[in-house]
Amino acid sequence: MIDTIGSHLLIEMFGCNPDILDSLAQIESVLLHAAEAAKATPVGSRFHRFQPNGTSGILLLAESHISIHTWPDEGYAAIDFFTCGDCKPKAGIPILEQELEAQGFEIMEVSRGHLHNPNAINVLKHERFQSPKRFEKKTS
């Protein structure tokens, strides 16, 4: 019996570089690098830039998807990283943090697909991280 089908990370990145958050090319590159670190297989993508600023996008994976929505004025990015199979989505988090130049981030890990109990969404972990190096750089 399968216990779960996949892992879904809900990631809040804050204190990010607004120029990166507003660049379609950079956002797509960040998601591709995170997918590579997670050993996921990209199969397609779609990205959009809003006026006056902000981006949304999705990187389709053979194992599911990574999506992002950005608010450059707030230095904030909301990211969903849902995978099944042998992927390791947590391996993509340092890439997201570094390439978005985040001061910190928050993660909620949800276990998806409890086939034996279809009414259960299991929140495995909720953590908040602050990057001291990035925080010092931004405030000095």
Secondary structure, DSSP 4 states (H G I P E B T S, - for coil): --S-SEEEEEEEEES--HHHHT-HHHHHHHHHHHHHHTT--EEEEEEEE-SSS-EEEEEEETTEEEEEEEEGGGTEEEEEEEEETT--GGGGHHHHHHHHT-SEEEEEEEEE--TTSTT--EEEEEEEEE-HHHHHHHH-
